[in-house]
Amino acid sequence: VLQALFHCDQVQYTLVPVAGWQDLGTAFMEHKEQIKLLIKQDDDLGVPSYDDIFRDDEEDEEGDGDDSGNESDGSAEPSGKRRRYDEARFHIHIQSRIYIKKIDKFAVYLFYFQAALVMFELAWVMSKDTKDMLWWSVIGVTDQWVHDKIPHMKYVTDIATLQRHVSRHNHRNEDEENSLSIDCMRITFEYDLRLVLYQHWSLYESICNSCYTSCSFKLWSINGQKKLQEFLADMGLPLKQVRQKFNSMDMTIKENLREVIEESANKFSMKDIRVQTFAVHFGFKNRFLASDVVHAAAALLENVEKDETPTDNFIKALDCLSRSNLERLHLGIDLAKKKLKAIQQTVASCICTNLILSQGPFLYCHLLEGTPDVKLFSKPLALTLLCKYLLKAFVCSTRNKRCKILPLIMAAPLDVEKGTVIVLGIPPESETSDKKNFFGRAFEKAAESTSSRTLHDHFDTSVIELKMEDRGKFLDALITLLS
């Protein structure tokens, strides 16, 4: 969205992808002579130092607290009234310090701040918003929901805000000549199925590899497979149709497919089979759900099939967001299918071989070197999806009531030569809207108390790198700390 705004004003810029705090510091020092502040022309401000921009300042927390919720309150305003802001407020001031909010004991990272949505509303206030910008904002919000970075109620609130913008854009373009052209773009709000990539896969594969349905049926068990067959029979869909690509299914079946699936899902206690989302139509042929693009972009960003640099992968992931590069998007969808299959197989393996251990205050699972597709899970987004899927599957399968309310820590090999693992912690599986992840500060304190060799370089502090030899004492310290 910011790039599009730069293009609107013909502003020259350099795009520098960064993977973590170290990359950010290096990029800042390398390009500090090129950095310009986005300010009003009559302001005369110098570029601050790196330490002044990115700092951990707990003293200013109280002073900032009054302003922290201003932007999230926008959805409460009447939809028919355009919010009036002083124009200067929307100029981006790099010298405004970015604070890492912390609570006395643990870091609580709730990713409420949605940069894409904020940038779109900036474009809207400046009367420079486009449908492409709106679609990118939808993808940003959906990404946080898919990767469990925001509570469900926050997602619903943001979707409602976006729905008003979608209605406004659709109404504005109703009479335009290009509304029926072959390359037109149309965004629609929909209640669609929680079946991942089902429109680009077979319905059977999507049901088997979607976290919601797989855990509901417990597909890693024989009884789960039987339940799936009963579910398909209840829908009355021929197996030949269910197992072939969605695009090849009979039109008569596809017309009422969502209603048929929802009706049968209710009989199998899957009352949340549908979810609020958006779809985009490019011309007459191409239709994508927001979650389709999220999975495709994440798969391209963390592609491990080729020995390409993270920067190359970032550029490809960025390219797939453009409607002029649908070939790249379809490539990302193919990679996402492979990733989702690997996640489903790994979850089934971990559940069936009892790899999830109760360590007192948390559950722990360690993927060993040699596990199929283990290289894929050295990436944080893939490991996050696996961890989320695995915890839900464990909660559905265990009879231990206490284990159902425990968080999960997962470790996977990162670099065999260096002897490092990537460690991720997620909060307990919960239907409530408040999911607080306290592992950021807990990991820091455990590393400090045991002198464990760790690297806290990820922007998400619940992800760290750890020396394999220090794993034992690090976990012991975590058990003591969280007990």
Secondary structure by P-SEA (a helix, b strand, c coil): caaaaaaaabbbbbbbbbccaaaaaaaaaacccccccccccccccccccccccccccccccccccccccccccccccccccccccccccccccccccccccccccbbbbcccccaaaaaaaaaaaaccccaaaaaaaaaaaaaaaaaccccaaaaaaaaaaaaaaaaaaaaaacccccccccbbbbbbbbbcccccccccccaaaaaaacaaaaaaaccccaaaaaaaaaaaaaaccccccccccccccccccccaaaaaaaaaaaaaccccccccbbbbbccccccccaaaaaaaaaaaaacccccccaaaaaaaaaaaaccccaaaaaaaaaaaaaaaaaaaaaaaaaaaaccccccccbbbbbbccccccccccccaaaaaaaaaaaaaaaaacccccccccbbbbbbbbcccccbbbbbbbbcccccccccccccaaaaaaaaaaacccccccccccccccccccaaaaaaaaaaaaac
